[in-house]
Amino acid sequence: MKTISIFLLTFCFLTAFQGTGKKIPSVQIQTLEGKNVNTSSFSNGGKPMLISFWATWCSPCKKELNTIAEVYDEWKKETGVKLIAISIDDSKSSNKVAPYVNGKGWEFEEYLDVNSDFKRAIGVNNPPQTFLVDGKGEIVWQHVGFKDGDEAQYIEALRKVIKGEKIEH
């Protein structure tokens, strides 16, 4: 029993910190217009970025991005953050992404990861999954899922990154 407990604690610890402290992986994805982009080119001039993985079939994903859209201008003014939304819709449903995004009027950068290459490279398990990247391009925090009020955790983490403070997971 003790061995199982130690294993579970180790697993939980590793899962909580998986994908943090490393750079954004270099993978080819596409803009909504079909232009190829390498994810290693993502930057925000030394300011933080949020990279959110979502899908049109994922209700919590859409709720997360719609909630962030409501406060995005305030967050940009306060922290300089840039949000990059990565759709993981496959080739069968990716044609729904642009009409959905255009209908919402989101002011984020939007990309398609149709083959899930970026999703696998960065370690996304279940959408929505959002990564906070500091001004040096290192992943310093991540959040899986979304429910009302989670946006408060995002802005708290952003504020800590701006101040150079360590983020508790």
FENQUI-V781360 format. One record per helix or strand. SS is the DSSP state (a for helix, b for strand). FROM is the first residue (numbers start at 1). TO is the last residue. Records with the same first field share a line. If there is no record, write none. Layout:
BEGIN
SS = FROM-TO ; FROM-TO
END
This chain:
BEGIN
a = 2-17 ; 39-41 ; 59-79 ; 94-104 ; 117-122 ; 150-163
b = 23-23 ; 28-31 ; 36-38 ; 49-54 ; 82-87 ; 109-112 ; 129-133 ; 138-144
END
